[in-house]
């Protein structure tokens, strides 16, 4: 992550994009030196730890990573999209309850992970947590792009409207129960015809869905490391901190 500067911002707009997605626009003079072309990168939002609210000032804030959907250097605004399906996490709870003018602190941005747009074709895969990053990628695809955009959505009503190149197929998997381990997303990807040429794979989803996809792309299809970005953004049944630990453990075994 480029720098650890803490920026204090305020909620400027709040927009419901779909039944399970909210866009929150943050604004503030602290963004005057925020890097351009940061869309697709991430920032960390700082949420007070419950112990802090109870008077223990030594408790560190809980950090949650969110993709930069848009940055306006003139208006000094930053758009972040939140998946909301209950208030069981600090970020989701905040996104649901925050009001215009509320303050929030951020750190970042972190690195932008984009495909090699000169690739012959693309396989873009993600659940709703990856939608902001995938939206940024789709907006930058060349008009001649071909391949697949495969999305796992909580409901049909969450299906976003994309201006996809004619050669890109949108494939949606509807899974209202994303708290149970499943292979719905992976099985859909594995069922799609593999295209000829140098494909770029960009995939981000829940950890248990990510594993069979990684196995398929790297072991079976022998995709080279420079033609793939694959990551888990969360893990069923654990906190963000637990997911980070699981990623470290998984990396040590690979």
C-alpha positions, 0 to 999 in steps of 0.5 A: 500500500502506497503510504500509510497516511490517514485521511479523514473524510465525510460521507457526501452521497449514499446511493442504493445500486441494487438490493445488496449493493450501496455506493457511498461517496466520501469527500474531503480536502484530505484527498487533494494529494490522492493519486490519480488512476487509483480506480481498481486499487483499494483503500482501507477504512478504519472502524472503531473497535468495540472496546474503544467504544467502551472506553478502552482507547488502546484498542486498534481500529478494525480495518476493512479493504474496499475497491476505489470505484471512482475518484474525482480530483476536482470535486475531491470525492471517492466512490466506494461500493459496499455489499450489504446483506445484514449488519454482521460486520463493521463495514456492512453495518456502517454502510447501512447506518451512516448518514451524510456528514458522518466521518470515516478515516481511510488509508491508501490507496493500494496497488491496482490489479488490472489485466494485460489488455493486449491479451487475446481473450479474457476470463473475468470472474468474481462474486459481488465483493469483486464487482467494483474492481470488475466494473473498473476493468470492464470500462477499460476493455478494448472494443475488440475484447472477447471472453467471459465475465462470470458473476456470482450474485445474491439475486437476479436484481443485483445484476449490474448493467454493463457496456460490454464489448460484443465479444464478451459474454456475461454469465451470472450465477444466482446464489442467495446463500453465500454463507454456505460453502459451494462450487456454483461459481467454480463449476460455471467457470469450468463449464465454459469453453476454453478459448484459443490464444493468450488469455488473461484470468482475473478472478476474486471471490470467496476463499473456498470458491477460489481454490478450485478455480486456482487449481483449474487455471494454474494446474489444468490449463497451465495459465502462466503466472504473468497472465493471471490474477487470482485472490480471495476477498473473504472467507465464509464463517470468519472475520476479516482478520481470520481471512487474512490469517487463512491467506497467510497459511495458504500462501505458506503451503503453496 
